[in-house]
Amino acid sequence: MAMSRSAEEAQQVLSELEMQQRIDDLKAEIAAISRTLSAMGGQKAEDFRDHVENLASDAVAASRTAVDGAIAEARSLEESVERHIKDNPMRAIGIAAGVGFLFALLTRR
């Protein structure tokens, strides 16, 4: 009986050592998975930041194009108005007087 008891104790110690080794292996695997997930998350954040920066750059470029277009259109309109005034000065004076008269009527009330 003494032999079987020490065999059982040896088996139990061996099982405990195996369990401890398995636990240590699992801890190492979990740590590796955590590092991998962390690296993936960091890469996703960097990709997202790059995407947002590209969108912001595109928005700035589109805004500049729109502003440049509006400035060019305003200059064209200004030149057109100046040309019409120079070509028809009496008509321009009449229109300005009429608009001023209407404005005075509307603001008087």
Beta strands, then each sheet from edge to edge (+ up, - down):
end
